Amino acid sequence: MINLKNKAIQFLLATVLLLTTAEAYANVDYRQVRQYKRVDNGLHRGQLNNREANRLQNGRARIEQREANFRADGNFNRGQKRKLNRMHNNHSRKMYKYKHK
């Protein structure tokens, strides 16, 4: 009976952890898509030249590489998510500066 309770608790904890991790992945991925669209729109509207767009795309690639490194060990924790969020914030500010100079 105790073994069954332990297994039920383990299952619930694993489910909560999985849902939390999936939510963290979804938030970061959605932000990457929005930033990609911002660069693409700025390039098509003439707000960015090719050099600026390439710099922004390379910056986004560095963020994606860092995210892949964080996820590679299977442990995407809060500190890593904060780091990615800061990187995205800095990237977003760069996009704004390039588009509104």
Protein Blocks (a to p, Z undefined) as FASTA:
>chain_A
ZZmmmmmmmmmmmmmmmmmmmmmmmmmmmmmmmmmmmmmmmmmnopacfklmmmmmmmmm
mmmmmmmmmmmnopacfklmmmmmmmmmmmmmmmmmmmmZZ
